[in-house]
C-alpha cells in the first residue's frame, strides 16, 4: 500500500482546533487517501456527529475509530 493511502489522526491535535474532521477527511480522500484511522475521538467536541458525517460523505473511505477513555466515548 502506498504511504499516501493511509493516515492516522489524533483528534487531540491542535490542527483540529481550527479544522473539522470532515474537512480533513475530504481533503485526504481527494488526494488519494483510502484508509483513515481516527484516534482520541473523546477529545473532539461533537465527535459522533463528525464521524457520522465523514462516513456519510465518504462511503468509499475506510474508517477506524478509537479512543483511550471508553467512559467518555459511551457518554
C-alpha positions in Angstrom: 0.0 0.0 0.0 1.4 3.4 -0.9 2.1 5.6 2.1 -0.3 8.3 1.0 -3.2 5.9 1.0 -3.3 5.6 4.8 -3.5 8.2 7.6 -3.6 8.2 11.4 -5.1 11.3 13.0 -5.4 12.1 16.7 -8.3 14.4 17.4 -6.5 16.0 20.3 -4.0 17.5 17.8 -4.1 21.3 17.7 -4.8 21.1 14.0 -8.4 20.2 14.8 -9.0 23.3 17.0 -9.4 25.2 13.7 -10.3 22.5 11.2 -13.0 19.9 11.1 -12.6 16.2 10.8 -14.9 16.2 7.8 -12.7 18.8 6.0 -9.6 16.8 6.8 -11.1 13.5 5.5 -12.4 15.1 2.3 -9.0 16.6 1.6 -7.3 13.3 2.4 -9.7 11.3 0.2 -9.4 13.8 -2.7 -5.6 13.3 -2.6 -5.9 9.5 -3.0 -6.4 8.5 0.7 -8.2 5.2 1.2 -7.7 4.3 4.9 -8.2 6.7 7.8 -7.7 5.8 11.5 -9.2 8.3 13.9 -7.9 8.3 17.5 -8.8 10.1 20.7 -12.3 10.8 19.5 -13.4 11.6 23.0 -11.2 14.8 22.9 -13.1 16.3 20.0 -16.3 18.2 20.5 -19.3 16.7 18.8 -17.1 13.8 17.6 -20.0 11.4 17.0 -21.7 13.9 14.5 -18.3 14.5 12.7 -17.6 10.8 12.4 -21.1 10.1 11.2 -20.8 12.9 8.6 -17.4 11.6 7.5 -18.8 8.1 7.0 -21.9 9.5 5.2 -20.0 11.9 2.9 -17.2 9.5 2.0 -18.5 5.9 2.0 -15.6 4.7 -0.1 -13.1 5.8 2.6 -12.3 3.0 5.1 -12.5 4.3 8.6 -11.5 3.0 12.0 -12.2 4.9 15.2 -10.6 4.6 18.7 -10.2 6.4 21.9 -8.5 6.0 25.2 -11.4 6.8 27.5 -14.3 4.4 27.0 -16.3 6.2 29.6 -16.2 9.5 27.7 -17.0 7.7 24.4 -20.0 5.9 25.8 -21.5 9.2 27.1 
